[in-house]
Amino acid sequence: MGMLEAILLTIATASTPLLIAALGELVVERSGVLNLGTEGMMLMGAVTGFGVALSTGSPWLGALAAILVGAVFSLLFGILALSFVTNQVATGLALTLLGTGFSGMLGVGFVGQPGVRMTNIYIPGLSDLPLVGRLLFGQDPLFYLSIVLVIAVSWFLFRTRAGLTLRAVGDNHGSAHALGISVIGIRYLAVMFGGACAGLAGAQLSLVYTPQWVENMTAGRGWIALALVVFASWRPWRVLAGAYLFGAITIAQLHIQAINLGDLSFLPGPLYALAAGVKSLPSQFLSALPYLATVLVLVLISRNKRLTMMNTPASLGSAFVPDR
Amino acid sequence: MRIELIKRPQRSALFSVVSPFIALGLTVVVGAIMFALLGKNPVMALYYYFIDPLLEVWSWHELAIKAAPLILIGVGLAICFRSNNWNIGAEGQLIIGAIVGSIIPVMFPDFQTWLTLPLMLLMGIVGGAAYGAIPAFLKTRFNTNEILTSLMLVYVAQLVLDWVVRGPWRDPKGFNFPQTIQFSPAATLPEIMPMSGRANWGFVFAIVAALLLWFMLSRMLKGFEVRVLGQSPRAGRFAGFSSSRMVFFAFLISGGLAGLAGISEVSGAIGKLQPTISPGYGFTAIIVAFLGRLNPLGIIFSGLLLALTYLGGEAAQISLGVSDKVVRAFQGILLFFVLAADTLILYRIRLVRPVAKTMETAPSPAPVEVTHGNA
């Protein structure tokens, strides 16, 4: 296995949790709800997935439990923000704070324990193809699931009647209500789907990416997923592109931190000087790259006010009280 | 059974006062259940959380030390949230304030006059405000979501702090520990009453800031502007208020206060820079702000209360062996109940039984007459 192939493989693993969490949040926001609790739900998923896999020995059960816990945990947000019409921003923040606290509390006994990794699935024949074989057909199950999820969400939103209804609720909840659509009901379902996705994304971290439990192990990925939804202007396929861009940045900075300058002597002069310059930066600056890239990407995307206005679900974040 | 909200004709004055207490009561109940599930005696646990830290004078001082940053940041966030600016990066502004304020004691340790401390505090405020100005600038200039940018900058600030204490500012005589030199007495925030405990002037700053901001919010035109732009940006524009200047105003005030909290913490309670200087004060202050109903006077009390949970967490950890992580879960639950209880201010809550059942018991309603025109 070549160096390039190894790097590409790790990029896919680093991108998958961002992709799954962002797809869930995309559906939530398309229904007109802004749930800032992704980070907290991911942490709950990560700690549940790890704990269940550890005690049962099955990472599959762990992932399943993470999905359930994510969905149930998101209900807390749903009850407050949808039934009690609390401020969605504040409630989402509360969910993240609660998830951070709860996961830390539940995970006290898991710190330092060796985890159970979900084994890769090799599709016979195809996984032996040169270069793309391992990359596309020799990955962990959640990688395949994430790709299926992109297709499914895209198809659901733009090719089904239910998807049209969900988008209608997100764009104009008043009109949707007048048509007899249960705005609150649909939003509950969307929020729970987002919670399930975030839970699974968290489990990917503790069962595939780094099979262990560390407090706060999501390290801001939930927030990056939220930024990805804006970056993708609420379109599933663009979420895929954005997630892989961020996965690439994360992996690139890790490799730069680990690489030996001597191995780069084959590079032409100016490129070598650039590599040496980047390498001489403190490691903390490289670690900050994904976060700085998120800010930069948000600036580039939001700069065009009209374009953002056109793409944002019109009812996003606004409360809805049915008037019977 | 279904929950139905009925809008009150006006805000309920009763629930405006009572709702934080309802939230607190519910949190205590849930907390007791949580402790029972953890196999601890809930009465003992609540005793260690809320009573034990208040029994000795020195621990009142510790309470003031923990409450100072929470109140300072909380009142700044109240201005932000009231004006509908979502600064959730106060933790980062606290860290950058601490770093900028520490330039003098770390790089010029021999500069020891009466001016040292005021200059440090000023630089801390400027550092925090400048860091807070970044999301404000990006929001006003590029229309960027300030929630996400301010939060991303927290991670960046933590990495910057990590770099300075492991790199350029590391104490050469510190046995390779990641920390700066100890600040000189001239660069140390004095204690208020050294005889009885170690509470420092940071708490005084917090009370003064809360009083000033309360006066501004309730008695000055600027405070009116904050509230109008928060509740109705359109009405604010008609009144001639500039919403982009308000974005900067809110972020500079909250960033500056977070910076002051940072430098006060470092020059008071800690005495040097190290990789971790705050147990998440910037995030807990969000809970403080909401529990205080975004009112600076209320925030003094909610800041003291949340500080108590930190102390209680330590006490419960020592006495009952409960993990200190429980505190954060506790705080999260509290914010949930605070937000839910606030609904009671604007709405009456009615539980409605499913329609089919009420049809059976009640006499069937008269057929609806369809009328046109004469409403």
Interface residues (C-beta under 8 A of the other chain):
Chain A: L36 L76 L80 S83 F84 V85 T86 N87 V89 A90 T91 L93 A94 L97 L98 G99 T100 G101 F102 G104 M105 V108 E215 A219 G220 W223 L226 A227 V230 P282 Q284 F285 S287 A288 Y291 L292 T294 V295 L298 V299 S302 R303 K305 T308 V321
Chain B: I3 L5 K7 F81 W86 I88 L138 F142 N143 T144 N145 I147 L148 T149 L151 M152 L153 Y155 V156 L159 V160 D162 W163 R166 G167 F283 I286 I287 F290 S323 K325 V326 V327 R328 A329 F330 Q331 G332 I333 L335 F336 L339 A340 D342 T343 Y347
